[in-house]
């Protein structure tokens, strides 16, 4: 990244500004704005998240907010209620109170003498969720949003459930927020009230995984703040981006296809990162794109920001399997609209261990049918299938992408094409339609699409999961009748991928994918009836013009990052272990940032996350996940620490949550609470 100091506007910074809410709670804001805005008001751009502006996101914030401020904007970074230096308690994600607070923040910004009355919202992950959800509420000052790594569907396309199956990230991310939501404010900012504010958080927090498990179906809890329930509610322009290595690779194209406002989409090879910090690379000059976006929609500059393709996507070239990549080779392609007129669905029948020749799915005479007596292939996957799946969303620390799929295919039904005689490129969401039967009333299917090189190495390209009890409805699931034939469609995550000549395209089907997804109560035998089961690929003709320059984006730029010293080293670990005496398997993940010192405020901060997922043999009720977090903040004689632990286990009928929360001042424990609760399994 190129750090820029010579920006068009001289800026000023206000580190702690309190914004009053209607119920008396005050939120803490960090504001960067042009010095000239005292006389010449400018638009305001809000980033609204719970991840502690004073320390844990301070370095990242220092790169993009001063940069945008230096281009003529008041950039405002607000800690959500109950986080960082804001008052109150954060009780769950995306609640009505959170969104009402955001509207009040925007109204406050629009009324400031240094703001011209117009606002925008930006962010990644929670910040993008917030911006999209608030946009659907149509606050009068909000003129545009720019969002990265988000979803419009909280149930079907977030880290909670996928295809109605429970994701392990439901536990992992609940553990993250269990820790973040119970950290203390900084006494240097809030003064002597810090301890009172801290204990209010500690005493009013419970592990969010409990609430998320209480809603295993798509109900009003998930419909709230899911913009897909009413796309017409969004009336402002939207710049949406994500990455193919992210768990949120699907929502960009859904917004492009369903919104009727000015919109642009951008999908790179990245994990869960802003595009200017994108890993795997190449990262791009995203902040320059934001300046153009805000200049047009907040300042009315006629700069052609809406020219060119609606979607720009990184077409990924073939690569060997790896758990991390510095760069993903490929090229930028552009589509004028979405759905794109250039892309055609091509359907391949599944025959015994092969993928048949493709047929254009739009043609009238290519419907594949089967007789009731068609042959069937069967599989009952061991729990070991999934140990090399990586994370639901790649966070790139430690390396968390899927490894060689040959490690998984031994317990799967595998279908390969013949070696390709010419290149094939896909852009969009593949899907699998199965004519199937199962041996248990609750069962799941994981479908994986891989690029298989001539030497046999298999790189996962995309995947999808379906809880078969949700095959027709996630609102009203139904148990399966063992032996009865059903049709089920499994959508796979969106992707752009080039398959070269000599390679094969592989579809793998398994009945477990642990620990990425929680297994069914019992192992199930899956029968797939050939010929009447199909794989459909969104094929983009190779000869199709790319409609974008070979290098459509500038070099990544940003303001110089905040000074920070690494006091103790970080630790990263991702280990798969198998004990062949007691048949215990374990995935052990450590993400330890070490201790860092923020030199400008003299604060030391440390955070360590440890995830562990275990199982014994093929006992589907033996699976368990545990996440432990330690968060520490210290300055001079102030030393505060939070330790959280959440463990999720099960039997055939129930989930069991055991959690602890401990808080310390120096080495003295000042708060402790334990939870031991049971939540019934609901066809899950």
N, C-alpha and C positions, 0 to 999 in steps of 0.2 A: 504494500500500500504506500502511496505517496502522501506524505503529510504536508498540508498546505497551511502556511501562516499568513500569506499575503492575500487576504480575502477582501471583497469589495466594501464591506462595512466593518468599522470598528465596533466591538461588542463590549457589553458589560454583563456581569453575572451576579445573581442574587441566589445564594445557596439554600436559604430556608425562608420561604414565604408561606404564611398560613392562609388557607382559603376556607372561609366559614361555610358549613352546611346548614340547611334549614333546621336540623334537629340539635344544633349546637356543637356537633363534632367539627373539629378543624383538621383539614388535610394539609400535608406538607408538600410544597412544590419547590423545585429547583428551576430557575428561569435564566436563560441566556437570551439577550436581545440586543439589537443595534443601539449604540449610545444615542444615535440621532432619533430614536423612537420617542424620546421625551418630547421632541418638537414635531416629529413626523411619524405618526402612528403606523404600525405595520400589522399584517395578519399574524395570528398566533397558531402554532402547531403543537398539539398535545400528544404526549405519550403517557399512558395511564396503566401502571402495572404494579404488582405486589412484591417486586424483587429488590427493594432497598436501594434507593438512589444514592445514599450517602457512601455506600461501600461496595455491595456485591455487584451492582451494575455500573459503578462510577467510571471505570475505565472505558467500557463500551460507550456509555453516554457521552464521555468527553470527546469521542471521535466524531460522532455525527451531530449532536445538538449544537456545539459551537460552530461547526461547519455551516449548518443551515442558517444559524443566526447571522453568521458572517455574510450570508447572501440575502439578508433583509427580512428575517422572520424572528418573531418572539417564540423561542422553543421552550416548552414547559414540560417538565418531567415530574409527574405526581405519583407519590406512593398511595396505593389504595388504603381505604379505611382499615385500620388495624395492622398495618405493615409499616416497616421503616420508622419514620418519625411522625406518621399520621396517627391521630387518636382513634379510639374505637377498637372493634374486634372484627376480624375477617372470618366469617363463619362457613363459607362455601364459595364456590366459583360462580360468577355470572348471575348473582342474585339481583332481584329488583332494586334493592338498596344500592348496590354497586353502580347500576346503570343510572339511577336517579342522581347519585352523587356526580357522575360524569356529566350529566346535563347541567347540574348546578355549577360545576367547574367551568364548563364552556360558557355559560351565561356570565360568570364572574370575569373570565378572560375578555369576553367581548365588551365589557363595560370599563375595562382599564383604560386610562388615558393614553397609554402607549400602544394600544391595540386599535386597529381601524374598524373593528366590529366583525371581521370575518375570521373564521377558524377552520382548521383542518385537524385530522387525527391520523397518527401513524403508529406502527408498532409491529413487533414480531411475536408470534405465539399469543400469550394472554393479551398483549397490547393490540394485536390484530383482531382477536376475538372481540375485545372491548370496542374497537373502532367500528367494526362491522355491525355489532349489536346496537351501538348507540346511533349509528347512521340510520338503522331501521326505525328509530324513534323520532327522527327528523327534527332535531333541535334547530332553531331558526338560524343560528350563526354558522352551522357546519356546512361548508361548501364543497368539500372533497375529502377522501380518505386514501391512504396508501398503506397496504397491509401485506404482511409476509407470514407464511407458515401458519395457516388458520384453517378453520372449517366453518361451514354454514349448517352443519348437521351434527349436533352434540351427541346423539346416540349412535348413529350408524358409522360416523367417520371421525371419531376422536379416539383418545387413548383408553377409553372405557370398554367399549364393546365393538367388535368387528363382525359383521354378519350375524349379530346376535350372540357371538361367543365372547366370553370374558377374557380380556387381555391382561397380561401380567403388569403392563404399564398402569393399569387401574390401581394396582397396589403401589407400584414404584412412585407414581406421581402424587398419590395421596400421601406417601411418606415424605416427599419433597415439601408439600404444602404444610404438613404437620410440623415440620421443622421451621420453614420460613414464617409461618403464621404465629409462632410462639417466641420469636426472637425479640429482644428488648430494643426500645428506641435508644438513641445516643444521648446521654446526659449533657454532652456539650451543646446539644441543640435544644432539647426540651427542658433541661434544667432538673430541679429536684423531683419533678413529677415522674421521672423516668421509671422508678420502681412501681409506683401506683399503676402507670400505664401498662407495664410489663405484666404485673399480676392480674390485671383485668383480662389480658390475652390468655394467660395461662389457665385461669379459672373458667373461662368460657369457651374453650376449644375442645373439640373431640376429633378423633381420626376421621377424615372425610371419607375414607374407604367404606365406613359403615353406611353412610347415606347413599353412596354410589351403588353399594350392593343391595340396598333396599329397593332399588329401581332397576330390576333386571329386564323389564320390558320397556318398549318405547311408550312413555306416558307423558303426562303434562309436565313432569319435572324436566324431562329432556326436551320437550317441545318449546318450553320457555327459552328464549334467546337463541333458538335455532332459526336462522333467517330463511332456511329452505321452506319453512312453513308458509311464508308469504314474501316472495322475492320482490313484489311490487312495493313493499314497505321502504325499500332503499331508493332514495330519489336523488342522491348526489353522485358525482363521478367517482369511480373506483379504479385504483391501480393495484392489481393483485399479483403476488409473486409467491413462489415456493421452489422446492428442489426435488428431484427424483429420488434422492436418498432420504428424504424426509417422510414421516408418516402422513403428512398433509399434502400429498401430491395430487389429490383429486379435486379439491374445492375450487382451484383457479378456473379450470375449464367449466365446472358447474356454474360458477358465477357468470362467466362469459356467455354461456348458453341460455341463462335464465333471466339475467338482469336486462332492463330496457333503458339504462342510463349510459352515458359515455363511460367506456371501460377499456382497460388494457390488461393483458396478461403476460406474465414472464415466468418461465420455469427453467431453471438451470440444473446442473448436476449436483447441487448442494445438499448437505444435510440440514439440520435445524439451525440455520444461520441466516443473518441478513446477507443479501447478495454481495455487498461490498466486503464482507468478511467470509465469503462462501468457501466452504470445504466440503467435498473435494473441489478443487479449482476447475476451470478458471473463475476467480472472483471478477466482478465487473464494477464499473463506476456507477454504482446504484445511487449514491448521493447526488451525483450530477443529474441523474434522471429525476430524482425527487425535486431538485431545484427547478427543473423545467416543468414538472407537474404542478408544483405549487405556484410558480410564476404564472402559469396559464389560468389555473382555476381559482387562485386566491388574489392574484393581481391583475388578471385580465390581459396578460401579455399574449399576443398572437405569435406563438413560436412553433407551431406545427406539431405540438406534442401528440396530437391524435392522428397524425399522418402514419402511413405504413400499416403493417399487419396488426390485427387485433391481438394475436398471440405470437410471442417469440419464445421458442423452446430450443433447448440444447439436445440435438440428436446425438445420442451416445454411441460411440464406436464400441466394438467388441473388446473386452479386456479379460485377462485371467482372473479367477476368483481371488479375492483378498478381503480382509476385514477392514482395510482402510486404503484410501488412494489420495495421493497429493493432488493429482490432476486426473480428470476423466477426458480422454481424447474424444473429439467429436466436432460438431459445427452447429451454428445457429440456423434454424429454419423458421419461416414465418407462415402464418395462416391468416387469410383476410377476414375470416369469420369463424365462429364456433357454434355448432358443429361445422367442420370444414368441408367445403365441396371437393377437396382434393383427396379425402380419406374415405376408403370404402371398406366395409366389413367383409372379410373373407372367412368362410366357415369350413372347417376341416372335420370330417368324421373321425371318431376314434375307433380304430380296429385293433386287433390283438397286438398290443405293444407298439403300434405305429400310429402316426397321425396321417390321415389320408390326404390326397391332393385337395387343395383349397378350391372352393367355389364362391363366387360373388354372392354374398348373402342377400343382396338386393334383387337378384334375379328371381323370377317367379317360379322357375322349375327346379330349384335346388333344395327344397325342403327335404330334410332327411327323416325318414320314418323307419320304424322297425316293427317286425312281427312280435307277437307276445312271446314267441318261443326263441327269441334271439339269444345268442350265447352271452355268458356273463363272465367277467373277470373279478376276482375277489382279493381283498386285502384287509388285514387287521393289524394296524401299525403298532410297533412298540413305542413306549414313552420316550425312547431315545431319539425318535424323529423330531427334530426341532432344536436340538442342542447347538446346532451351528446356524441357527436362523438369524442371529443378531437381534438388535432391538427393533421394536415396532417403529420407532422413529430414531434415526441415527443422530445422536448428539455429538458424535465425533470425539468423545473422551470418556473412556478409552476407546480404541477401535471397536466399532460395534456393527459393522456391516456383515452380511451373511458370508460364510465361508463355502468352500467347494461343496456343491450339492450332492456329489457322489457319497458324501458322508450321510446324507439323508435318504437317498433314493433306494437303499437296500430295504427299507421298510415301507416302500410306497409302490403304487402302480405307476409304471413309467411308460410314456408314449413318445416316440421320437419320429420326426420326419426323416426322410431320406436326406443324405447330404445335399445341401442347397447347391444348385447349379448357377444361380445368379443371386445378387444381393437382395435382401428383403429388409424393408424398414417399416416400423410400426410407430404410430403416434396416437395415444389415447388409451382407453381402458379395454384390455382383452376380457373375454368372458368364457366361462365353461358351462355348458348345459349337460346335465347328467340324467340319464334314465337309470335309476338306482333302486336298490332295496337294502335294508340294514337289519341286523339281528337284535337291536335293542331299541327301546322307545325314545332314548336320547342319544344322539350321535352327532358328530361334526365331520366336516371334510375340509382339508386344507389343499388348495390347488397352487402349484408353483410353476412358473414359466422360466425356463433356463436357456441360456446360450451355451451349446456344447461344442467345444473345439475338436479338431481332428484327433488330439491326443486324449480325449475323453473328459478333460476338466470341464466342470459345469458351473457357470456363473448365473446366479439367480437374477432374473430381470424384473419380475413382478410376482405378486402372490395375492391370494384372497382366501378368506375363511368364511364358512357358513355353518352355523348351528342349524342342523336340519329340522329341528322343531320350529324354527323361524323361517322355513323355506317360503311360506306364503305371506307371513305377517310377523313383524316384530312387536306389534301391539297385542296380538292374540295368538300366541304360539300354541301348537298342538303336538301331543306326543305322536311318535311314529308307530305304526303297526308293523311289528317284525315280519319280514317276508313280503310285505306289500310293495309294489312298484310305485315310485314317485318320480316326478320330474322336478329338478331343482337347478336354478341358475346361480352360479358363483361369479360375481364381478371381481376382477382383479384390479389392483391399483394401477392408476394411469402411469404411462411411461413413454419415452421416446428412445427407441433402440434400433440399431442397425445390426443385422445378422449377415456376415460375409459368406461368400461362396465357400463350400467345403465344410461349413458348420452345420449342425443340426439344431432344430428348435425342439425343446423337450417340455412336455407337460407331465408333472408328477402329482399324484393324488395320495393323500394319507389321511388316516382317521385320528391322528394326534399331531400336535405341533407345539409340544411343551419344551421350554417354558414361555414361549411367546404368547400362547393362548392356553387357558385352563382346560384340561381334558374333561370329557364326559364322565358321568359317575362310574360307568363300566366300559371296558373295551368292547367295541362293536365290530362285527364283520360287515364290510361294505361290499356289495355286489354292483358292479357297473356293467350295464348291458351295452355291448359294442354296437356300432353302426348308428344307433339312435342317440348316442352321446357325442357331443361336438365341442370343438374349440373354435372360437371366433376371434380373429385378430384384426385390429384397425390398421389396415395397410395403407401406407403413404407411398405412392409410386416413386421409385428412386429417381426417375427422370423429371419429377415435379420440380419446378424452380423454387429456390429457397426463399425468395422475396425479401431477403435481408442482406446487407453487406456481410462480407466474411468476418468483419470486426465491427459490429454495430454499436459497441459500448466502449467508453473510454477506460483508461486505467483506473483502478480503485483509488479514490482520494478520501481524505478525512482530515480533521484537525489533529494536532499532535496529542497523543494519549496522556492521560494523567500519570504523574510519576508514582511508581509503585516498586517496592523492594520485596523480593522473595526471601523471607526470613528462614523458613524451613521448606524442604523440597516437596513437590507434589508426588503422589503415588498413583499409578494406574495399574489395574489388574483385571484380566478377563480370562478365567480358567475353567475348563471343562474337566471334571474328574469322574472316574468310574472305579468303583471298588468291586472286584470280581469275586470277593469272598461273600459279602452280604448283599451284593448287587445294588448298592446305593450309588446313585449318580448325583452330581452337583454342578451347578453353574455358579461361579463365585465372581462377583464384580466389585471392584473398589474404584471409586472416583474421589480422590483426595486432592484438594487444591493446595494443600500445605498451608502455611501461614504467610500472609502478605502484610506489608506495612504501607499504608497510604500516607505518604510523606507530608502532604499539605495539611492533614488534620491530626497526624500523630496517632492514628488508630491502627491496631493490628487485628486482623480478621482471619479466621480459619474455618473451613467447612470440609467435612468428610462424609461420604455416602458409601454404604456397604450393602449390596444386594446379594441375597443367596437364595437359590431355587433348588429344591431337592426332590428326589423320588426314589422309590425302591422297586427294582425289577419292573414288572408291568402291573403293579398295584395302583390303579388309577385313583384310589383314595389316599395314597401315601404322599401325594404331591403337596408341597408347601413352599411358600415364599416369605421372605423376611427382608425388611429394609430398615437399616439403622442409620440415623443421621446425628452428627455432632456439629454444632455451630458455636463459635466462640468469638467474642469481641473484647478487646482490652486496650486500655490507655492508662498510663501511670498506675494509680492504685485501684482503677476500675477494671474488673475482670468478670464478665458474665458469660455463661455457657448454657446451652440447651442440648439435651440428648433425648432423641425420640427413637422408639423401636415399635415396629408394627409387624405382626406375623399373621399370615392367612393360611389356614389349613381347611380340611373338609372331610366329610364322610359322604356316603351316597345321597344323603338327604339334606345336609346342612353345610354352611360355611361357618368357620370359627375365626373370630378376630380377637387377638390378644395384643394389647398395646400398652406402652408405658411412656410417660412424659416426665422428665426430671429436669429441674433448673437449678443452676448453681451460681453463687457469687463467690469468686475465688474457688476454694475447695469445699465450701459449705453448701449443702443442698438446702434450697429454700422453698422448693415446691416439688411434689411428687403425686402422680395419679396413675391409676391402672384401669384398663378396660378389659373385660372378658365377656364377649357377646357372641350370640349365635344368630345367623340369618339363614332362613330356609332357602334351599336351591329351588329355582323356578324353571324346570325343564332346561337346566343349564349344567 
